[in-house]
Amino acid sequence: MRVCFDTNVVIDIAGKTDWFLDSYASYDIALMRKFDTYITAASTTDIVYVLHRRGMSTKESNAQLPSLFFMFDVLDVTESDCRQAYENEMKDYEDALVAECCARNNVDIIVTRNKKDFAHSPVPALTPREFIEVYKPENVSYDMVDFV
């Protein structure tokens, strides 16, 4: 199965946001299931930019890229994707671009926290929590541990 992780989910993981646990668990489950994991080329710049705006130095935010390239294969974005996204019924162009890029690359599911914005996507979308509920192996559980 081919799974693309939307920008917001990757930011949750790299930036350890309040949504980290579900976002990371969805990624971890994709790995356990041996799914192919992707982000779009357009997402890479957005991820670095948002991490920097949320407090990481430029050096720290740029240093996230090798990890992202290790975790995910990067889907190229073409002129055709851009034009299709413009014609798409989706209201948010950035999300439409992800959706069209995923459609062209035969992605099966997009994991995103803003599922409602993908209502008209040619590729179905699930929230991280929904992805966990559908694909988590029965013998796996996730707990948050606080380190002092």
ABEGO torsion letter per residue (X at the ends): XBBBBBAAAAAAAAAGBAAAAAAAAAAAAAAAAGBBBBBBAAAAAAAAAAAAAAGBBAAAAAAAAAAAAAABBBBBBBAAAAAAAAABABABAAAAAAAAAAAAAGBABBBBABAAAAAABABBBBBAAAAAAAABBAABBBBBBBBX
